[in-house]
Amino acid sequence: MGDRGFGNEELVTPRLSLRRPTPADIDLIHAIHSDPRACAHNPSDMLSTRAEAEDRYRRWDEHWQRWGFGYGVVHADGKRLGFCGIKVMALRRREVLNLFYRLDPSAWGDGIATEAATAVVGWASAHGRGHPVVARVRPGNTGSQRVAVRAGLHRAEHLDSQGEDGLDWIFTSHWP
């Protein structure tokens, strides 16, 4: 990772780079978030129109402007594969860093999500002002559960809560 990180808008791993989204990524936001496979466990994240993708980009960009970090575009071998990053949110009246990863299904199964999520969790641990990192995962999404654990998060059953699409199993780096 060197001395570069999300605060400088790029996070680099041996195979990947993650950078702040730009308006040029709106079509990728739309493509991935309109794919039923990519949103199978989170149907409320599905997008129908490009205008919805533009709105999602705008919200992501506002987070970057406010906090200096956010969700990033995952690049490997000159291709944009999806998104991974963190955003500030509240869980149990505590400010936390929500870990998000969503890739094009063609990029599944090669450890890309794990590598990206591990880099983001590492960056958050070093720069997250002590905020816990959490991943909210559906009980049936075993692939996402594996990514969360491999990225260094631990299951925290006592924090499970109802999400927009059903029960959220909570994985966290640490809970105060």
Buried (B, 14 or more C-beta within 10 A) or exposed (E): EEEBBBEEBBBBBEBBBBBBBEEEBBEBBBBBBBBEEBBEBBEEBBBEEBEBBBBBBEEBBEBBEEBEBBBBBBBBEEEBBBBBBBBBBEBEEEEBBBBBBBBBBEBBEEBBBBBBBBBBBBBBBEBBEEBBBBBBBBEEBEBBBEBBBBBBBEBBEEBBEEBEBEBBBBBBBBBE
